[in-house]
Amino acid sequence: MKNIYPYERKVYYYETDKMGIVHHSNYIRIFEESRVSFLQQAGMPFEEIEAAGVMIPVLSAECRYISPLVFDEPFAVYPHIESFNGVKMSLTYKIISRRTGKLCAEGNTSHCFTDYDLRPIRTKLKYPEIYKVFHDYLDYDVKDAE
């Protein structure tokens, strides 16, 4: 199992609103970016999952806003697979400002695994290599780069 590091970047100008802070809708996009990064680092990028015929649609998304991010502020996202049973999974996210060290937002998403026709699938039976990646990283804590 490989170490997974937080997803990091700076806030882009287009993500901010008239108040100069990140618009609330962009936090959900940032969660998605961190999921993509997580899977890439784990050795199972979305392109491979989808090429195998598996989709991972979002069932729900929630975000709690704590301290606003502003234009050009560096941040890190710590995704965490909270639960996974081969058919459904849920993740939590913490967004931390690299400038202040403050928790800026936290949230969660839930997902299911489906085929291209959006019929649920059991990854453990039909896609054991995909199942293994998610199972191996269940409850894994993302590491800070040292």
Secondary structure, DSSP 8 states (H G I E B T S, - for coil): ------EEEE--GGGB-TTSBB-THHHHHHHHHHHHHHHHHHT--HHHHHHTT-B--EEEEEEEE-S--BTT-EEEEEEEEEEE-SSEEEEEEEEEETTT--EEEEEEEEEE-B-TT--B--HHHH-HHHHHHHHHTBT-------
